[in-house]
Amino acid sequence: MKVILFGASKGGENYIANHPNIDVVAFSDNDESKHGTTFLDRPVIAPADITTYSFDSIVITSQWVDQIFHQLTKQQHVPESKIVIPNKQAVKAALPFEDAATLNFAQELLCCINRFCQSRDISVCLDSGTLLGAIRNKGLIPWDDDIDLAINAKDFAKLHSALPELKAQLKQQFNVDWHIVVITVNGTDACINIEFSNSEISEFVLFDVSIQRRESINGYSELLSSGGLFFAPAEHFDSYEPIQFLGDTFFAPHNAHAFLTFMYGHWETPRKTTQITEYENRRATLKTPEGGINVRKRTIEV
């Protein structure tokens, strides 16, 4: 089956890993800087060039599902029957927290980062699936694949300055190889990713800790890494409330239950399989910026 993946990014990489029998003939992306390059040894093409390829389906592996679906059907005139919107698990990596050793490591790591930030008067807040797990599951959700934290602009700058110290502490406490990556979206530092690879004696399932910068704009808390796609009422992130989790005190959004309802709807009922199109806290009609969303990564060297 010949497939074009729309989204030359981690989601596309994970989709290939989860579907090893598909024939990916190309990636497409709205980021003009990627056009003419390769990703995972496949060409990255402009959306306008899609129809020059022979394919059975286009799988949208980007979070901009609504916008790309409209673009493909209205601008590139791709039949809807050839467009696939996968569930979130299809574009995620292996499920790390189903592995007992990895789950224990992840919980210790989360507590370590939380204590490090508190010791330096840096406020980080549980967010998204990690917050949901803390409140509903009293632990990390088994079918989640990362750890989500939120941070405001002031504390983002403080944490950025302290990253060499954080990396040194992580190296001292955990026997894995650490990689700290700053993700810039459209020219703005939007996320700090704490990543690792296994050492000679560790065998953890890989996952990331994403410390996402949020900014209050016109009454909304904007998740900067989404380029305006995901948001929440600003009241939830303009102030935090302490909660007990994993034997430590963490920060949660103000009125966390209301935030979870805004984000997930009936969040009390676990659902292992979801699609981005089911999320109400996204701007489904938001237009992608001219030239696409420009994402850049840089590794913090120590």
N, C-alpha and C positions, 0 to 999 in steps of 0.2 A: 504494500500500500504506500503510494507516494504522497508525502505530506510536506506542507510548508508550515513552519512554526512562526507565528507572529509574536515577536518578542525575543530579541537576542540577549538573553539575560539568564539569571539563575533559574527562573521558572522553566525556561526552555531546556536548560541543561538537565534539570530534574525530570522533566517529562520524558526525555530520551532515556534516562536511566530507568524510569518506571515502565517504559514501552520499548524494550530492546529490539523488537521485531519490525518496527516501522522503518521506512526508508525516507529519511529527512533530506529532501533535495535542496532546501535553502531555508534560511531565516529571513524574515522581513521585519523592519523596525521603522518607527517614525523618527528616530534620532538620525538626522542627516549625517552626523559625523561617523556613523557606523557603515554607511553605504559604501560598497566597494571593498570592504574588509572581509575577513572570515571569522566565524565563531564556531568552535568545535569542528574545525576543518570543513565547514560548509560556508558558501557565500552568503553575505548579508546584503539583501537587495532592497531597493526602494519599493514602497507599496505600489507605485505606478507600474513597476516591472513584473508584478505577480502574474499577470495574464500571459506573459511570454513563456511561462513555465508550464509543463504538464504535471498536474497533480490531481489526487483524488479528494483531498480535503485540506483545509487550513485550520490549524488548531491555535486558538488564541491563548498564549501562555503569559500574557501581560495582565496587570491589574486593571488596565484601561479597557475592560471588556466591552462596555456599552459603546464607547467612542469608536473602537476598532470595528465592531460589528456594523455600525452605521457607515463607517468609512468603506468597508469592504463591499457592502451591498449597494450603497448609493454612488460611490465614486469609482470603485473598481468593477462594479456590476458582477460581483461573485454571487452565484445562487446561494440562498440561505441554507439549502440542503448540503452544501459543501463546507459549511462553517461549523466548527466544533468548539463549544465552550466547556472545558473540562471542569470537574470538581476540584476543590482546592488541594485535596490529597494527591491528585495526579501531577501537580506541579511542585510538590514538596519532596524533600529528601526522605530517606528512611526514617521511621518513627523512633527517635532516640530514647524516649522516656518509657517505651515498653521494655527496654533492657534495664534490669534492676541495677547493675553497676553504673550505667550511664545516668540513670535517674538520681542515684545517690550523689554522684559527682556533680550533676547539674544543680541539685539543691544546695550542696556545699558551696559551689561557685556563686550562686545567687546570693547566698548569705554573706560570702566574702566581699562581693562587690558592694552590697548594701552597707556593710560595716565600714568599708573603706570610704565610701562617700559620706556617711554620717560623721566619721572622724575628721573630715575636712570641710564640714558644713556645706556639703553639696547635696541638694535634694533631688532624689530620683524617685519615681512613682511607678508602681505596678500598672501595667497597661494591657489592653486587648486580651489575648488568650491566657496570659500569665495571671492577670487580675481575675479572669473568669475561673481559672483553676484554683486560685487562692480562696475565693469566696464560695464557689459551689463544690469543688472537689477536695478542698483543704490540702491541695498539693498540685503539682504540675499535671496537666491533662495528658493522659497516656498517648493520645493520638495527635498531640501538638508536636511541632518540630523545632521550636526555638523559644527563647525567653524574651519577652517584650517589656521594656521599661520606657518611661517618658521623662523628659527633662526640659526645662525652660531655657531660654537663650542665655541668661546670666549664669546659670549653673552649668550649661553646656560649655561655656568658655572656661569656667573653673576646672571642670573635669578634663577638658582638652589639655590644659596646662599640666594637669597631674597625671596624664597617661603614662609617662615613663615610670613614675612611682608605682602606679597600679600594675603595670606589666612586671616590674621587679617583684612586687608582692605575690603576684600570681605564679611567677616562676619559682618562687621560694616555697609556696604552699602546695602546688600541684605539679606532678611529673608528666607534663605534656609540653608540646611546643606551641607557644602563643603567637598570635598575629592580631594586632589591633589596627583596624582599618577605619578611616574617616571617609564617609560617603557624601559627596557634594552633588546636589540636585539643582540644575539651572543656576550654577554659580554660588549657591549657598550651602555651607556645611549643615547637613540635615540629620546625620546619623553617625554614631560611633558603634562599630561592630567589633565585638570581642570574639575571635575565632581561634580554633586550635587544630592541630594535627597530632596524631598519636606519636608517642615516643617508642623506643624499642620495647618497653615493658607495659605500655598501656594499650587497651583494646576497646576504647569507648566508641559508641556510635556518634558521628559528628553532628554538631548543632552550633548555632550562633547565639550570642546575647546581643540583641539590638537595642541600643539606647537612643530612642527616637526623639528628636527635637520637636517640641510643640510650641506654637506661637499664637497668642490671642489676637485675632484680627476681626474687628466689626462684630463682636459678640460670639465668635466661634473660635474654638481651639483647633488650629490647622495642623495637620500632620505633614510637616514640610517635605518629607521623603516621598509623599504621594503626589507632589506637584499640584495640590489643590483638590485631589479626588476625595480624600477621606477627612472628616471633620467631626467635631462634637460641640455641644454648647460650651462656651468658655467657662461657665461657672464650675464645671467639673475639674478643671485643671488650673484655675486661677488660685485655688487653695487646695491643700491636701489634708487627709485625715489619717491618723495612725491606725494600723490594724495589726493583729498578731498573726504571723504566718511562719511556719517552719521553726517555731521556737524563738523568733526574732520579731522586732517591731519594724514594720515596713510602712511606707506611705502608700495610700490609695487615693484615687480621685474623690473629691467631695461628692457625697451622695452616690457612692459607687453603684448601688443597685439601680438607680435611675440611669446612670451611664451605660450599664450593661444592657438595660432594656432598650435604650436608644440604639446601641450598637448591634445587638443580637436578637432583639425581640424577646421571644419566650426562652430566655437563657437558662432557666431552671431545668429545662428538659435537655439532656445531653443529645447532641447530634454529631455523629462522627463524620458524615459526608455533607458538605455544603458547597455552594457556588458563590462567587463574588456577587453575582446578580441578586442573591438573596439578602445582601447586606443593605439595610435602609440608610446607613450613615455614609453614603457615597453620593457624589453629584453625577448622577447617571447622564445628565444632559450637558455636562461640562465639555467644552471643546478642547482638544489637545492644542498646546501652543504651537505657533508656527515653527517648523523645524523640529518638532517633537520635544520630548523630555530628555535633557542632556544629563547623564549620570557619569560621574567620575569618582574613582577610588584612589586613595593614597594610603600607604602603610606607614604607621608610626614606627620609626626606627629608634632603637635605644642603644 
